[in-house]
Every structure is written in structure tokens, then in C-alpha cells.
Amino acid sequence: MTSPVRVPPPIRPVFEYFWVVALAVTAINYIKARRALDAASLSPDGAADGHRYLRTFVVMSAIPWVVMGLGQQRGDTPTVLHYLRPQDGNPFVFAWLAAIFLQACVHAWWVLFADGAAKIEALGLWPAIGFGTPPTWVIKLMAGAGPFIILLWAGLASMMNIQVPS
């Protein structure tokens, strides 16, 4: 492990409670998307499907931040910076990386093999989740590249010597 760095007291809560901020952003995005979905003119079946997709999206978006919060509340990973050091072998860091990687794999499968992007487009949910309607090839490229990007990022993070606060 590297030598600890000192974090100024006003900034320390950001490092210690980043997961709370991420959960709050997830909740705000869900509320905004739900309002946009409720304002859209969808059939009752389409609205039900849209709400189901949004609930699934918010739960999946929250999982990594809950894992991070558990690690930080138990004291195993005192700050968010500890999650940038997989080389330390911390089980919460591995669980966090696994959650992100598995989500990327599920997303890639849903988009590439279950026609998820077409389902979102058919329901008109792209604006509800904060996007215009991107071209299908862009959606498929990003979804297919997601798991590889996560693996590359984790590999690069493990090669860096990020100093963590004490």
C-alpha cells in the first residue's frame, strides 16, 4: 500500500460520502425520468413497460453505490479513492468492480440480443432518460464496448499507484 495522503477537512466528507451523492443523483434522475414518462402519451401497456424499465434502471444504477456504501460504513474502504486501488485486494473493491462489470454485461446482452434499444425507442423513453434518440449503431457500439471498457479501466487502475487518505 502507498503512503497515506492528508485530505483537507472541508473536502473529506466528499471522499467519505461520495456514494451518498451518487445515490442521490440516481434518485433525482429516476424522478426526472418518471415525470417525463408520465407526461408522455403512451398506451397503458407502454406506460407499464416504461415504468418497469425505469424501476429496473434505478435499481441497477444503485447497486454499485450501495456496495460502496457498505464498504465505507464497515470501515473497510474509508474513502472513494480506495475503490481506485484494486491491487490492494479489498473484497468491497472487487465487489464494486464486479457489480459494474456485470451490469455492463447485462446491458450489452439486453441491447445486442434482446433488442433493448428498440424497446426503449418504441416506448419513446430516450427523452425520459435524458437523451435524444441516438442512432442504433451508436447504442449497440457503446453497449457492446461497455464490458471491455470496464475491464480496461480496472486493469489500468490496478497499475496506477493512487495514494489514499489515511
C-alpha positions as CSV (number, residue, x, y, z in Angstrom):
1,M,0.0,0.0,0.0
2,T,1.1,3.5,-0.6
3,S,1.8,6.2,2.0
4,P,-1.3,8.0,3.1
5,V,-2.1,11.5,2.0
6,R,-3.8,14.1,4.1
7,V,-7.2,15.4,2.9
8,P,-8.3,18.9,4.0
9,P,-11.2,18.6,6.4
10,P,-13.7,20.5,4.2
11,I,-13.1,18.0,1.3
12,R,-13.0,14.8,3.4
13,P,-16.8,14.3,3.5
14,V,-16.9,14.3,-0.3
15,F,-14.4,11.4,-0.3
16,E,-16.2,9.6,2.6
17,Y,-19.7,10.0,1.4
18,F,-19.4,10.0,-2.4
19,W,-21.7,7.0,-2.5
20,V,-24.5,9.0,-0.9
21,V,-24.1,11.7,-3.6
22,A,-24.2,9.1,-6.3
23,L,-27.4,7.5,-4.8
24,A,-29.0,11.0,-4.6
25,V,-28.1,11.6,-8.3
26,T,-29.6,8.2,-9.2
27,A,-32.8,9.1,-7.3
28,I,-33.0,12.6,-9.0
29,N,-32.6,11.0,-12.4
30,Y,-35.3,8.5,-11.7
31,I,-37.7,11.2,-10.6
32,K,-37.0,13.3,-13.7
33,A,-37.4,10.3,-16.0
34,R,-40.6,9.2,-14.2
35,R,-42.1,12.7,-14.7
36,A,-41.1,12.7,-18.3
37,L,-42.6,9.2,-18.8
38,D,-45.9,10.2,-17.0
39,A,-46.1,13.3,-19.3
40,A,-45.6,11.2,-22.4
41,S,-48.7,10.0,-24.3
42,L,-48.3,6.2,-24.1
43,S,-50.8,3.3,-24.1
44,P,-51.4,1.8,-20.7
45,D,-49.3,-1.2,-21.7
46,G,-46.5,1.1,-22.9
47,A,-46.6,3.1,-19.7
48,A,-46.5,0.0,-17.6
49,D,-43.5,-1.3,-19.6
50,G,-41.8,2.1,-19.3
51,H,-42.2,2.2,-15.6
52,R,-40.9,-1.3,-15.3
53,Y,-37.8,-0.4,-17.3
54,L,-37.2,2.7,-15.2
55,R,-37.5,0.8,-11.9
56,T,-35.0,-1.8,-13.2
57,F,-32.7,1.0,-14.4
58,V,-32.8,2.8,-11.0
59,V,-32.2,-0.4,-9.0
60,M,-29.3,-1.5,-11.2
61,S,-27.9,2.1,-11.1
62,A,-28.0,2.0,-7.3
63,I,-26.3,-1.4,-6.8
64,P,-22.6,-0.2,-7.1
65,W,-23.2,2.7,-4.8
66,V,-24.8,0.5,-2.2
67,V,-21.8,-1.8,-2.3
68,M,-19.5,1.2,-1.9
69,G,-21.6,2.5,1.0
70,L,-21.5,-0.9,2.7
71,G,-17.7,-1.0,2.4
72,Q,-17.3,2.5,3.7
73,Q,-19.8,2.1,6.5
74,R,-18.0,-1.0,7.7
75,G,-14.7,0.9,7.6
76,D,-13.1,-1.5,5.0
77,T,-12.8,1.3,2.4
78,P,-12.6,4.6,4.2
79,T,-12.9,6.8,1.0
80,V,-13.9,6.6,-2.6
81,L,-10.3,6.7,-3.6
82,H,-9.8,3.2,-2.1
83,Y,-12.0,1.9,-5.0
84,L,-9.4,3.1,-7.4
85,R,-6.9,0.6,-5.9
86,P,-8.0,-3.0,-6.8
87,Q,-4.4,-4.1,-6.4
88,D,-4.9,-3.9,-2.6
89,G,-7.2,-6.9,-2.7
90,N,-10.1,-5.4,-0.8
91,P,-13.2,-7.5,-1.2
92,F,-15.5,-4.5,-1.3
93,V,-13.5,-3.0,-4.2
94,F,-13.7,-6.4,-6.1
95,A,-17.5,-6.5,-5.4
96,W,-17.9,-2.9,-6.6
97,L,-15.9,-3.7,-9.8
98,A,-17.8,-7.0,-10.3
99,A,-21.2,-5.1,-9.9
100,I,-20.2,-2.6,-12.6
101,F,-18.8,-5.2,-14.9
102,L,-21.8,-7.5,-14.6
103,Q,-24.1,-4.6,-15.2
104,A,-22.2,-3.7,-18.4
105,C,-22.5,-7.4,-19.5
106,V,-26.3,-7.4,-18.8
107,H,-26.7,-4.1,-20.6
108,A,-24.7,-5.4,-23.6
109,W,-26.8,-8.6,-23.7
110,W,-30.1,-6.7,-23.5
111,V,-29.2,-4.2,-26.2
112,L,-27.5,-6.6,-28.6
113,F,-29.5,-9.8,-28.2
114,A,-32.9,-8.8,-26.6
115,D,-33.4,-5.7,-28.8
116,G,-33.4,-3.4,-25.7
117,A,-32.7,-0.2,-27.6
118,A,-35.6,-0.8,-29.9
119,K,-37.9,-1.4,-26.9
120,I,-36.8,1.9,-25.4
121,E,-37.2,3.7,-28.7
122,A,-40.7,2.2,-29.3
123,L,-41.8,3.5,-25.9
124,G,-40.3,6.9,-26.6
125,L,-38.2,6.6,-23.4
126,W,-34.9,8.2,-24.7
127,P,-36.1,11.7,-23.8
128,A,-37.3,10.4,-20.5
129,I,-33.8,9.1,-19.6
130,G,-32.2,12.3,-20.7
131,F,-31.1,11.6,-24.3
132,G,-32.3,12.4,-27.7
133,T,-32.7,9.4,-29.9
134,P,-29.2,8.2,-30.7
135,P,-28.6,6.1,-33.9
136,T,-29.0,2.4,-33.3
137,W,-25.4,1.7,-34.3
138,V,-24.1,4.1,-31.6
139,I,-26.2,2.3,-28.9
140,K,-25.0,-1.1,-30.0
141,L,-21.4,0.0,-30.2
142,M,-21.5,1.6,-26.7
143,A,-23.3,-1.4,-25.2
144,G,-21.0,-3.9,-26.8
145,A,-17.9,-2.0,-25.8
146,G,-19.0,-1.4,-22.2
147,P,-17.7,-4.7,-20.6
148,F,-14.4,-4.3,-22.4
149,I,-14.1,-0.6,-21.3
150,I,-14.7,-1.7,-17.6
151,L,-12.1,-4.4,-17.8
152,L,-9.6,-2.0,-19.4
153,W,-10.3,0.7,-16.8
154,A,-9.9,-1.8,-13.9
155,G,-6.7,-3.1,-15.4
156,L,-5.3,0.5,-15.7
157,A,-6.5,1.3,-12.2
158,S,-4.6,-1.7,-10.8
159,M,-1.4,-0.5,-12.5
160,M,-1.6,3.0,-11.0
161,N,-0.3,3.9,-7.6
162,I,-3.1,6.2,-6.4
163,Q,-2.4,7.4,-2.9
164,V,-5.3,7.1,-0.5
165,P,-6.0,9.3,2.6
166,S,-5.3,7.9,6.0
